[in-house]
């Protein structure tokens, strides 16, 4: 009953005219950016962060705006996947398998409509799960002290490394880079400058928003400049974006099953929408594809990954809001926004800032409806974006970043810092080092260090405090499990490969 009362209060916030307008604007802009191949939700949110700060929004309004961009970009990325066979982001790779064959068969409109409906179902299931699960985690808030919070941050990094697809060492290198950057500035305990090079602007540390825009937006501009000659020319026709009742009946239970699978994947920090999309498609193909039609234009092959990745996108908000641990790259960007707005995500968020937590959850219910109503009739407009020349797009994106960062801080130094971060990120991408762990290190490194030093101070230098409670021991067990999980999975894969090789 208390949850329903809090949710009612959240709807009062989300239904404010300003927040309704921000939800519509965010969904529209998110779909626009998502439709452009290569940008994706994380980059779309990072590029438009300056717009949120320039409007001088309250924390709840800013989060509603940016989360609608997130959800809109998730749908927009499917347009280029289905029509051009170019995945808009990593989760869209599974949608390509059946979406593009449907487009080649003249059923592009139907595939896009299935995408919109499956996205609605997946996001709604995830929002219901967020409503029920996130407040339940708040009950554990009183069990967490400084030592437990430190271990929670360690678990976040362990999950990120353990669930990395290949290149685990590069993931850890990226994490260490982020942690080193987080130490820049004055030591809060001793007042000693660290890695500031006598530059006064660095005494307060690296601004997370500047770092996020540099790492995601500026590096993406440089990356697209490098590959601008590889673009495709849009030729496909969309047709009517409608779905027949027979197709809806055939795909309904696929959407429901995939939504639950995706939500579970999203709740796992570090897994995100990519795992949700892959798991939903793979399991659905194993369960229902008796005729071998998956991969040839089966509507269920479009519905499964779309419901899965959108449910995972919503599920990723659970650890971010309830534990302060980003569940995906985009939620890491959103975490940086909250920190910049002096809002601390974590177990106490629902009691200290219920307007932010419940206003967001209520807005998500509305966002799902807004996106469904908005996207179907406006698909034709979004499709035309696929013909926008890269030479025109990139200066606009760069201009938004420059003007936005200056509007936030009114400091030319931050513009230089953004350019430096973006250039650094570009070279890291050339050697295939992921950027999300770096951003996560920048965001969590300061609090991680503070909690560790506070715990050691409270215990008079006794490090056994890190093992001194049932919660701490449980977190240690999870950390160890995440450390050995990649080896277990690799061993399991090798056992499955050997019998297959022997059969051949």
C-alpha positions in Angstrom: 0.0 0.0 0.0 2.8 2.4 0.8 4.3 1.6 -2.6 1.1 2.6 -4.3 0.9 5.8 -2.3 4.5 6.7 -3.3 3.7 5.9 -6.9 0.7 8.2 -6.8 3.0 11.0 -5.6 5.4 10.2 -8.4 2.6 10.5 -11.0 1.7 14.0 -9.6 5.3 15.0 -10.4 5.4 13.2 -13.8 2.1 14.7 -14.9 3.2 18.3 -14.4 3.0 20.1 -17.7 6.7 20.9 -17.8 7.6 17.2 -17.2 5.1 16.0 -19.8 6.6 18.3 -22.4 10.1 17.2 -21.4 9.1 13.5 -21.8 7.7 14.2 -25.3 10.8 16.2 -26.3 13.2 13.6 -24.9 11.4 10.7 -26.6 11.5 12.6 -29.9 15.1 13.6 -29.7 16.2 10.2 -28.5 14.6 8.5 -31.4 16.2 11.0 -33.8 19.7 10.3 -32.4 19.0 6.5 -32.1 18.1 6.4 -35.8 21.5 7.6 -36.8 23.8 4.5 -37.1 26.6 4.3 -34.5 25.4 6.8 -32.0 23.3 4.7 -29.7 21.6 5.5 -26.4 24.7 6.3 -24.3 26.1 8.7 -26.9 22.6 10.2 -27.5 22.2 10.9 -23.7 25.7 12.2 -23.4 25.4 14.6 -26.3 22.1 16.0 -25.0 23.2 16.4 -21.4 24.2 20.0 -22.0 20.7 20.7 -23.1 19.3 19.5 -19.8 21.7 21.7 -17.9 21.1 24.7 -20.1 17.4 24.5 -19.3 18.3 24.7 -15.5 16.0 21.8 -14.6 15.3 20.3 -11.2 16.8 16.9 -10.7 13.5 15.0 -11.2 12.8 16.9 -14.4 16.3 16.5 -15.8 16.2 12.8 -15.2 12.8 12.4 -16.8 14.1 14.2 -19.9 17.3 12.1 -20.2 15.6 8.8 -19.5 13.1 9.5 -22.3 16.0 10.1 -24.5 17.4 6.8 -23.4 14.2 4.9 -24.2 13.7 6.8 -27.5 17.2 6.0 -28.7 16.6 2.3 -27.9 13.7 2.3 -30.5 15.5 4.6 -32.9 18.4 2.3 -33.2 16.2 -0.3 -34.7 15.3 1.7 -37.8 18.7 1.5 -39.4 19.0 -2.1 -38.2 15.8 -3.2 -40.0 16.1 -1.0 -43.1 19.8 -0.9 -43.8 21.2 -4.0 -42.0 23.3 -1.6 -39.9 22.9 -2.1 -36.1 22.3 1.2 -34.5 23.9 -0.1 -31.3 25.1 -3.5 -29.9 21.7 -4.8 -28.7 20.3 -4.2 -32.2 22.6 -6.9 -33.6 20.0 -9.6 -32.8 17.2 -7.6 -34.3 19.0 -7.5 -37.7 18.8 -11.3 -38.0 15.1 -11.3 -38.7 14.3 -7.6 -39.1 16.3 -7.0 -42.3 15.0 -10.2 -44.1 11.4 -8.8 -43.3 12.4 -5.5 -44.9 13.8 -7.2 -48.0 10.5 -9.1 -48.3 8.6 -5.8 -48.3 7.5 -6.0 -44.6 9.7 -3.2 -43.2 6.7 -1.4 -41.8 5.4 -4.5 -40.1 8.8 -5.1 -38.6 9.0 -1.6 -37.2 5.5 -1.8 -35.8 6.4 -5.1 -34.0 9.6 -3.4 -32.7 7.5 -0.6 -31.2 5.0 -2.9 -29.6 7.6 -5.3 -28.3 9.6 -2.3 -26.9 6.4 -1.1 -25.1 5.8 -4.6 -23.6 9.4 -5.1 -22.5 9.7 -1.6 -21.0 6.4 -1.9 -19.2 7.3 -5.2 -17.6 10.6 -3.7 -16.5 8.9 -0.6 -15.0 6.6 -2.9 -13.0 9.7 -4.8 -11.8 11.4 -1.6 -10.9 8.4 -0.4 -8.9 8.3 -3.7 -6.9 12.0 -4.5 -6.6 13.8 -1.2 -6.1 12.0 -0.1 -2.9 12.5 -3.6 -1.4 16.2 -3.1 -1.7 15.9 0.0 0.5 15.1 -2.2 3.5 18.7 -3.2 3.5 19.9 0.4 3.8 20.4 0.2 7.6 22.7 -2.8 7.2 25.3 -0.9 5.2 28.1 1.0 6.8 31.3 2.4 5.2 32.9 -1.0 4.8 29.8 -2.4 3.1 29.5 0.5 0.8 33.2 0.1 -0.2 32.6 -3.6 -1.0 29.5 -2.7 -3.0 31.7 -0.5 -5.2 34.2 -3.3 -5.5 31.4 -5.6 -6.5 30.3 -3.2 -9.2 33.8 -3.3 -10.8 33.9 -7.1 -10.3 30.6 -7.5 -12.2 31.8 -5.3 -14.9 35.0 -7.4 -15.4 33.3 -10.7 -14.9 30.5 -10.1 -17.4 32.8 -8.6 -20.0 32.6 -10.4 -23.4 36.3 -11.3 -24.0 39.1 -8.8 -23.4 38.7 -9.0 -19.6 42.2 -7.7 -19.1 41.3 -4.6 -21.2 38.2 -4.1 -19.1 40.4 -4.0 -15.9 42.9 -1.7 -17.5 40.0 0.7 -18.4 38.7 0.5 -14.8 42.2 1.4 -13.4 42.4 4.4 -15.8 39.0 5.6 -14.5 40.1 5.1 -10.8 43.3 7.1 -11.4 41.4 9.9 -13.0 39.0 10.0 -10.0 42.0 10.8 -7.7 42.7 14.1 -9.5 42.1 17.1 -7.2 42.5 17.9 -3.5 42.6 15.0 -1.1 39.5 15.6 1.1 41.2 14.2 4.2 44.6 15.9 4.0 44.0 18.8 1.6 47.0 17.8 -0.5 46.7 18.4 -4.3 47.0 15.2 -6.3 47.8 15.1 -10.1 46.8 18.8 -10.5 50.1 20.0 -12.1 49.5 23.3 -10.2 46.4 24.0 -12.3 43.8 25.6 -10.0 40.9 24.3 -12.3 41.9 20.7 -11.4 41.8 21.3 -7.6 38.1 20.3 -7.6 38.8 17.2 -9.7 37.6 16.2 -13.2 34.0 17.2 -13.8 32.1 14.0 -14.5 29.8 15.6 -17.1 32.8 17.0 -19.0 34.4 13.6 -18.9 31.2 11.8 -20.1 30.7 14.2 -23.0 34.3 13.9 -24.0 34.5 10.1 -23.7 31.2 9.4 -25.5 30.3 12.3 -27.7 33.6 13.8 -28.8 35.2 10.4 -29.3 32.2 9.3 -31.4 32.6 12.4 -33.6 36.3 11.5 -34.2 35.4 7.9 -34.8 32.7 8.7 -37.4 35.1 11.1 -39.1 37.5 8.2 -39.4 34.8 5.9 -41.0 32.7 8.5 -42.8 33.4 6.9 -46.2 31.6 3.7 -45.2 28.1 5.0 -45.1 25.2 3.4 -47.0 22.5 5.1 -49.1 19.0 4.5 -48.0 16.8 2.9 -50.5 14.3 0.7 -48.7 10.5 1.6 -48.6 8.8 1.4 -45.2 5.2 0.8 -46.2 2.4 0.8 -43.6 3.4 0.4 -40.0 0.7 -2.0 -39.0 0.6 -5.5 -37.4 -2.2 -8.0 -38.0 -4.0 -9.7 -35.2 -2.6 -13.1 -36.2 1.0 -11.8 -35.9 0.2 -10.2 -32.6 -1.2 -13.4 -31.2 1.8 -15.3 -32.5 4.3 -12.9 -30.9 2.5 -12.0 -27.7 3.9 -14.8 -25.4 7.3 -14.3 -27.1 7.2 -10.7 -25.9 6.2 -11.7 -22.3 8.9 -14.4 -22.0 11.6 -12.2 -23.5 10.6 -9.3 -21.2 11.2 -11.3 -18.1 14.5 -12.7 -19.4 15.7 -9.2 -20.4 14.7 -7.7 -17.0 16.8 -10.3 -15.1 19.7 -9.5 -17.4 19.3 -5.8 -16.9 19.3 -6.0 -13.1 22.7 -7.6 -13.2 25.2 -4.7 -13.1 27.4 -4.8 -16.1 25.2 -7.0 -18.2 22.9 -4.5 -19.8 20.7 -4.6 -22.9 23.2 -6.5 -25.1 22.9 -9.6 -22.9 19.2 -9.1 -22.6 18.8 -9.0 -26.4 21.1 -12.0 -27.0 19.6 -14.2 -24.2 16.0 -13.4 -25.2 16.6 -14.2 -28.9 18.7 -17.3 -28.2 16.3 -18.9 -25.7 13.2 -18.1 -27.8 14.8 -19.6 -30.9 15.6 -22.7 -28.9 12.1 -23.0 -27.4 9.7 -22.1 -30.3 11.6 -22.3 -33.6 10.5 -25.8 -34.6 10.3 -25.0 -38.3 13.7 -23.3 -38.5 12.2 -19.9 -39.6 14.3 -17.7 -37.3 16.8 -15.8 -39.3 14.6 -15.7 -42.4 12.2 -13.0 -41.4 10.2 -14.5 -38.5 8.3 -11.8 -36.6 9.1 -13.6 -33.3 12.8 -13.1 -34.1 12.1 -9.3 -34.1 9.8 -9.3 -31.0 12.1 -11.4 -28.8 15.3 -9.2 -28.9 13.3 -6.0 -28.8 11.3 -7.0 -25.7 14.5 -8.3 -24.1 16.7 -5.3 -24.7 14.0 -2.8 -23.6 13.3 -4.8 -20.5 17.0 -4.9 -19.8 17.2 -1.1 -20.2 14.5 -0.7 -17.6 16.1 -3.4 -15.3 19.4 -1.6 -15.5 17.8 1.3 -13.6 17.2 -0.9 -10.5 20.8 -1.2 -9.4 21.5 2.4 -10.4 18.6 3.8 -8.2 18.6 1.3 -5.4 22.4 0.6 -5.0 24.1 3.4 -6.9 25.7 0.9 -9.3 25.1 1.5 -13.0 23.6 -1.5 -14.8 24.7 -0.4 -18.2 26.8 2.2 -20.1 23.8 4.6 -20.4 22.9 4.3 -16.7 26.5 5.1 -15.9 26.0 8.4 -17.8 22.7 9.0 -15.9 24.6 8.3 -12.7 27.0 11.0 -13.5 24.1 13.4 -14.1 22.6 12.6 -10.8 25.9 13.1 -9.0 26.3 16.5 -10.7 22.9 17.5 -9.5 23.8 16.7 -5.9 21.6 13.6 -5.8 23.2 10.5 -4.4 21.7 7.2 -5.8 21.7 4.3 -3.4 19.6 2.6 -0.7 18.6 5.9 0.9 17.5 7.6 -2.4 13.9 6.5 -1.9 13.7 8.1 1.6 15.9 11.2 1.1 14.8 12.1 -2.4 11.5 10.3 -3.1 10.5 13.0 -5.6 13.4 12.0 -7.8 12.9 8.2 -7.4 9.2 8.0 -7.7 8.8 10.8 -10.2 11.2 8.9 -12.5 9.3 5.6 -12.0 6.0 7.2 -12.8 7.4 8.9 -15.8 8.6 5.6 -17.1 5.1 4.3 -17.3 4.1 7.4 -19.3 7.2 7.2 -21.5 6.2 3.7 -22.7 2.9 5.0 -23.9 4.4 8.2 -25.3 6.9 6.2 -27.3 4.3 3.8 -28.7 2.0 6.6 -29.8 4.8 8.8 -31.1 7.0 6.4 -33.0 4.4 4.6 -35.1 3.1 7.6 -37.0 6.4 9.4 -37.1 8.5 6.5 -38.5 8.7 8.2 -41.9 10.3 11.3 -40.5 12.9 9.3 -38.5 13.7 7.2 -41.6 14.6 10.3 -43.6 17.4 10.9 -41.1 19.3 7.9 -42.6 20.1 10.0 -45.6 21.6 12.9 -43.5 25.2 13.3 -44.7 27.9 12.7 -42.0 29.6 15.9 -43.1 26.5 17.8 -41.9 25.8 15.8 -38.8 29.2 15.9 -37.1 29.6 19.7 -36.9 26.1 19.9 -35.4 27.0 17.3 -32.7 30.3 19.0 -32.0 28.6 22.4 -31.7 26.1 21.0 -29.2 28.9 19.7 -27.1 31.0 22.9 -27.1 28.1 25.2 -26.4 26.6 22.9 -23.8 29.8 22.4 -21.8 30.5 26.1 -21.8 26.9 26.8 -20.7 27.3 24.4 -17.8 30.6 25.8 -16.3 31.3 29.0 -18.2 34.9 27.8 -18.4 37.0 27.6 -21.5 39.3 25.2 -19.5 36.4 22.6 -19.4 36.2 22.8 -23.2 39.9 22.0 -23.5 39.4 19.2 -21.0 36.5 17.8 -23.0 38.5 17.8 -26.2 41.4 16.1 -24.3 39.2 13.5 -22.9 37.6 12.8 -26.3 40.9 12.5 -28.0 42.2 10.2 -25.3 39.0 8.1 -25.6 39.4 7.9 -29.4 42.9 6.4 -29.1 41.6 4.0 -26.5 39.0 2.8 -28.9 41.6 2.2 -31.6 43.2 -0.4 -29.3 39.8 -1.8 -28.3 39.8 -0.6 -24.7 36.1 -0.1 -23.5 35.1 3.3 -22.3 32.3 2.4 -19.9 34.6 1.1 -17.1 36.6 4.3 -17.3 33.5 6.4 -16.8 32.4 4.1 -14.0 35.8 4.5 -12.3 35.6 8.3 -12.5 32.1 8.3 -11.1 32.6 5.8 -8.2 36.3 6.1 -7.5 35.9 9.1 -5.1 33.1 7.6 -3.0 34.9 4.3 -3.0 38.1 5.8 -1.6 36.1 7.9 0.9 34.2 4.9 2.3 37.4 2.8 2.6 39.3 5.5 4.4 36.3 6.2 6.7 36.0 2.5 7.5 39.7 2.1 8.3 39.5 5.2 10.5 36.5 3.9 12.5 38.3 0.7 13.1 41.6 2.4 14.1 43.5 0.9 11.2 42.0 -2.6 11.6 41.4 -4.0 8.1 39.3 -6.8 9.5 36.3 -4.4 9.5 36.0 -5.3 5.8 35.0 -8.8 6.9 33.1 -7.9 10.1 29.4 -8.3 9.1 27.2 -10.8 7.4 26.5 -8.3 4.6 30.3 -7.8 4.0 30.9 -11.6 3.9 28.0 -11.9 1.4 29.5 -9.2 -0.8 32.9 -10.8 -0.6 31.3 -14.1 -1.8 29.7 -12.3 -4.7 33.0 -10.6 -5.6 34.9 -13.9 -5.6 32.1 -15.5 -7.7 32.3 -12.8 -10.3 36.1 -13.2 -10.4 35.9 -16.9 -11.2 32.7 -16.8 -13.3 34.6 -16.1 -16.6 36.8 -19.1 -16.1 33.8 -21.3 -15.3 31.9 -20.1 -18.4 35.0 -20.6 -20.6 35.4 -24.2 -19.3 31.7 -24.8 -20.0 32.1 -23.5 -23.5 35.1 -25.6 -24.2 33.2 -28.7 -23.1 30.4 -28.0 -25.4 32.7 -27.3 -28.4 34.6 -30.5 -28.0 31.6 -32.9 -28.4 30.5 -30.8 -31.4 33.9 -31.1 -33.0 33.9 -34.9 -32.4 30.5 -35.2 -34.1 31.8 -33.4 -37.2 
